[in-house]
Amino acid sequence: MSATRATRVLTGITTSGTPHLGNYVGAVRPAIAASRAPATESFYFLADLHSLIKAQDPAMTQRSTLEIAATWLAAGLEPDKVWFYRQSDIPEITELTWLLTCVAGKGILNRAHAYKAAVDRNRADGEDDDAGVSAGLFMYPVLMAADILIFNADRVPVGRDQIQHIEMARDFGQRFNHVYGRDWFSLPEAVIDEQVATLPGLDGRKMSKSYGNTIPLFVPREELRRLVFSIVTDSRAPGEPKDTGGSALFQLFQAFASADETAAFAQAYADGIGWGDAKQRLFERVDAELAPLRDRYDTLMARPGDIEGILRDGAHRLRERYATPLLAQLRHAVGLRDLAAQAVDERTAAVDAVRALPVFKQYREDAGFSFKLVDGDVLLLQGARFDAPRDAGQLIARLRRGDGALGEGEGGAVLLDGQRVGELVDGQPFASLTDALARLREAEAAA
């Protein structure tokens, strides 16, 4: 555990269509590898609300959500080590969307690439600028900003065409912070991976559902073989040297093979391998990686209730830990408050903040239980992790009573009778902790 929180990385997966090899190589495989990086808290969500902008077939939306969730789990995503959830299971996202809508500039939304492209198409066709343009398409960037800001994500891996949306999320978050006088949101950074592979499809163009040239990721083995053998090649006969540059077969093979395997395949091209043999090699290499994943996928698809349980559990824990507490604070910040509570002016609120007592908050961790000590808006102490809530509660009671010798260890560690019980957060001085505990004890003695 560190005084500095882990870097939060958030990835959204739109639930439209059936995943194909291009999705796997370009998004799924690298994202799952990145989720295992140290000091990283990873968020992966199924963007089913976003999908409604384009896909309004309920059965297809449900089926695609199931297929994509099963794909990520089969490919190795570990829901006990990352946050894996369905966007629509966290209502705080849509509530935050409205709060951000009320500070988002329409002029900025007018410049969104997807909206401008729709307007340009309408003008080219002699139509009204907004013909066929839904409010959902226009407001897409605000919903995406809410996806990111609700969890104060630090980094968002995106393609170059999505950088604008991250810039908009920063703008909306910054505007909200300014209007409501506090840094409610950290501002995300776009992460562009220049090494992400773009695979060719059956016809040599980029593999895309819009071209109808995809190889679905988990088709049965024989169907995969049939599709691989249908990839377009040129007319060069066996024995004639062949170019690797621009070869869809070679690019696909390279995406699944090691450097040595790729070099051997390139040599086979130079030696004049026949296209049938080249396709067989490609099929065997792709199937070797996908076969175990396909088995897991088939098992998951046969148990949709298990997938539903995983998604609901992820959303429940995530709401409890982050979304619900933040939205409660944001509602108060914008004035959506309990009418039974007496309204106070800024001066009275400042005095009350000074007088407010520190608070211990106990909560469940992924692998146990922990606590923290908050003084006003400042997180002072992040507690260690315990196997049982009773252990955390007993330690809190000792700290409140002053039962034991409190000391400071290396790296901001907090010690009680020489045992580490937590860490000071973000460079908070040890004196702030002792002062907060003393105020608590004084208040309890006076009560």
N, C-alpha and C positions, 0 to 999 in steps of 0.2 A: 504494500500500500504506500502511496506517495502523497506528499502534501499537494502536488500538482495533479489535477485530474487527468485521466487518460484522454488522448485525442479522440474526439467523436467523429466517426466517418459514416455517412449516410448514403445508402443506395436505394433508389426506387426502381421497381420492375413493373412496367405496365402490363396489365392482364388482358392482352389482346392476341389471339392466335396461338398456334402451337409452336413451342420452341424448336429451333433448328440448329444445325451445326454452327452457323455463323453466330447465333446468340451464345452458344456454349463457349466457343473460342474467344469471342470478343468481349463477353461480359461475365458469364457465369463462372468459368474457370479462374480468370484472374481475380475476380471479386472474392471468391472463396479462399484463394491463396492469401489475399490481403487481409482477410478476417483473422488470420492467425498471427499477424504481426504483434510484437509486444507493445505494451502501453497504448493499446488501441481499443476503443469501445465501438463496436460495429452495429449499425442499424440497417436492416434489410426489410423493406416493406413491399407488399403487393399493392400497386397503385390502382385499385379497382374503381375508385371514384374518377380518376383521370380517364380511365378507359371508356367511361360513359359518354365522353365528348364525341367519340367516333363510333363506338360500337353500341347499338341500342337493341341488341338481340339478347334477351335475358338468359336464355339457355346457353348461348355461346359465352357470355360473360362468366357464368358459373363454371362452365367446363374449362375455360381458359385459366381461371383462377386456380382450379384444382390441378390442372396439368403443370402450370408454372410453379406452384408450391411444391409439387412432387418432384419436379425437375431439380430445384435448388436443394432439396433434402437428399435426393438420390446422388447428386453430384458432390455431396460432402458437407453441406452447411450444417453446423451444429447448433441447434436452437437452445441448448443449455449454456452455450458460450457466447452467443450473439443475441441481439434483439431481432426476432423474426415475427412479423405481424402483418395483419391486413389493415390497410388504410381506413377502411370504413368501420373498423372495430374501435376506433379511437375518435369519439365524437368531438373531443377537444380540438381536433385538427380543423373541423368545419367551423367551430365557434371562433377559433383564432383567425380563420380565413375572413370572417366578417369584420373582426376588429382591424385586421390589416387593410381590408377593402376601404375602410373609413379613413385611412391615411394615405392610401396609394393614389398617386397622381394618374388621372386618365390619360394625360399626354404621354406618360411613360408606357402605359398599356397600348396606346395607339401605335407605338413603335415596335411592338413585339413581332418577331419574325413570322410566326404562324398566322397572326391576324393580318399583317401587311401582305403576305402571300395570297391570302384569301381575297383581300380587297383588290390586289393587282389582277387576279384571275377574273374577278367580276368586271373590272374596267375593260379588260381585254375582250370580254364577251358582251360588252355593252349593257351590263346589268348595273343595278344600284350597288353602291360600294358594299353594303352589308347584306346583300342577298344571300340567304342560306347560312349566314354566320350566327351561331348561337352565342348567348351570353357566356355559356360554359367555355367555348373556345377563347373568347375575349378575356375571361377571368382566369384562365389556366395558370398564368404566372403567379397569381395571388395564392391559389391553392398550393402550388409548388413551394412558394415561400413559406406557407404555414407548415408544410411537411418538414421543412428544414429547421425553421426557427423554433418550433414547438419543443425540440430536443436540443436546441443550441448546438447544432452540428458545427464542427470546425472545418471539415473538409467534405466536399461532395464530388465524387468522380463522375465526370460527364464527357460527352463528346463535344467537339468544338461548336456544334450547332446549338448546344444548350448553355454555353457560357453566359449568354444574355440573361437567362433566367436566374442564374446565380447572382449576377449584378443587380437584378431587380429585387431579389430577396434581401440583398444587402441594403438597397435603397429603402425598401419598406420597413425593415428592421430599424435602420438608422432614424427614419422619420418617426416611428413609434417611440423610440427612445427619447428623441428630442421633445415630442409633444407631451409625453408623460413623465419627463424629468428624471429619468434613470436608465441605466444600461440594462434593460430587461432582456435584451437579446445580444448575444455575441454575433459577430458578422462572419458568415461562412466564406470559405475560399473554394474556388473551382479547382479540381485536380484533373489535368489532361494527361492521359497516358499515350504518348506518341508511339509506343510499341504495340498498342492493341491491334491485333490482326483483323483485317477485313477480308472475309473469304469470298471467293467467286462461287456463283451458283452453277446449276446444270448447264446454262448457256454461256458461261464465261463472264456475265455481268455480275455485279455485286449480289450476293445471296440475299434475297429480300422477298417477303410475302407479297409485296406489291407487284413483283415481276413474276411470281408463280414459279420461281426457279430454285426453291429451297430443298434441302434434304432434312426432313424432320429428325429430331435428335434421337428419339427412341422407337423408331420403326423396328419391326422384327428383323432379324438378321438377314433373311433372304430378300426382304424388301430393300434393306440398305444396300445389299449387293446389286440388286436390279437398278437402283438409282445411281450408284457409283458407275455402273457400266453404261449408263445413258448420258454421262457427261460428254459434252461436245469436244472433239479433238480435230486435228487437221488430217490431211490425206497421206501423210508420210508413212511409208510402208516399214515393216520390220527390217532392221539392218541399216536404215537411214538414220544418221544422227538427228537428234531432236533438241530444240531449244527449251531450256527451263523458263526463260523469261516469257511472261504472258501465258504460261501453261496453267490452266485451272487445276489440272491433276497435280502438278508439282506444288502449287501453292497450298492445296488442301493437304497433301502429304506432309509438307514442311510444318504445318500447324499442329500436327500430331506426333511428329517424329523428333528424335534426338538429333544433335548436330552430326553425329557419325552416320546415323541412318539417312539423313538428308544428303550428306556428301555421297554416300553409296548410291542413292537414287539418282543424283545428278550425273554420276559416272555412267549409270545405266542408260540415261538419256543420251549421253555422248556416244555410247556404244551401240545405239540404235535399238533399244528395247521396243518391242511391239506394243501398241496401245492396249491390247487385251491384257498382256502381262503387267503393264504399268497399272491398269485399273485394278487388277487382282491384288497387286501389292498394296495399293491405296486402300482397298476394301479391308484387307487383313489388318493393316495398321490401325485404321479407324476403329474397326470392330474390337480389336484387342483392348483399346481404352474404354470403349463404350459398353462392352458386354456386361461387366459387373455392375455398372451404373444402371443398365437397362433392367437387370434382374431386380435391383432395389426399387427402381421406378415402378415396375409392374406390381410389386408387392404393395407399395404405397397406394397406387391407383386403385387397388382392390380393397383398400381400407380407408375410404375418404373420411370416416369419422375420426380416425387417428390424426389426419392432417388438420381437420377442423379443431380438434382439441389442442394441437400444438399452436395454431394461430391464435386461438382465443386465450390460451394461457399467456402467450407472449404479450398480447395486447393488455390483458388484465394487469400483469406485473408492471408493464411500462406505464400504464395510466396511473397506477398506484405510486410508482416511484417518481415520475417526472410530470406527466401531462396534467393530471388533476390538480396537484399543488400549484403548478405554474398558472393554470387558468384561473384558479381562485384568486391568486395575487393580481393577475391582469384585470379581472372583473372589478376588483376593488380599485385598481389604479385608474380605470376609465370612468369610475363612478357608478358601476352597477352594484350597489351596496345594499346591505340590510337596512331597511327604512326604520327599524326599531332602534338602531344605533344612533346616538346623538351625533349630528354633524359637527365637525370641529374645523377651525381655520388652520392655516399652515403653521402659525406660531404655536397653537396648542398641540398640534400633531408633533411638532419638533420637540416640545417639552416632554410629551408622553413617550416619544421614542427614547429620550435620554433616561427617563425613569423606568422604562420597561425592563423587566427582569430577563436574564438569560433563560433559555429553554433547552432542556434535553429532549431529543427526539429519537425514539427507538424504532427500528424498522427491520424488515426481513431482507437479507441479502440472498443472492443466487445460491450460495453454498453455506448459509448460516444466518446469523443475526448480528446487527451492529447498532451503533448509535452515533449521534453527533450533538454538539453543543453550539447553539446559535444565540448570538447576542445582537438583537435587532436584526439588521440586514447582513450581519457578518457571521460567517461560519468560522468558529474558532477552533474547534476540536473535532477531528474525525476519529471515531473509536475503532478499535481493533475488531476483528471478526470472531464471533463465538458460535459454538455448536448449538446452544440452547438460549432462548430468550431470557430465561431465569438468570443465566450467567451475566448477560449484559445488564439486566436490571439490578443485580446485586452490586456490580461495579459502579453503576450510576449512583446508587444509594451511598456507597462509600465516598464517592467524590463530593456528593452533596453534604455529607456529614463532616468531611475533612478527616476521614478515618484512614490514616496512613501518611507516609512521607511522600509528598508530590515533588517530582524533579524533572529536569529536562535532559534528554539524551542527545546523541548525535542526530543530525538531519531533522531536527524538530520533533524527535520522538518524545512522548510524554510518559514518564515513569511513575508508578505508584509502588512504594516499597521496593524499588529496583526493578519491577516488572513493567515491560512496555504495555500500555493500555490504549495507545492511540498516537496521533500525530497532530501537531499544529498545522493549520491550513494556510497556504499562500503567504508564508512568511510572517504570520501573526506572532507578535512577541509573547514570550512565556508570561510576562507580567499581565497581559490582557486576560489570559486564562485564569491566573490566580485572583485577579480583581473580580472577574465574573463569578467565580465560585464563592468569593467572600461576600459579594452582594446577595447571592442566593441564600447563603447561610444567615446573613443579617436579616433578610426578609422573613425567613422561616422562624427565626428566633423571636421576631417581633409579632408574628402572627398569633 
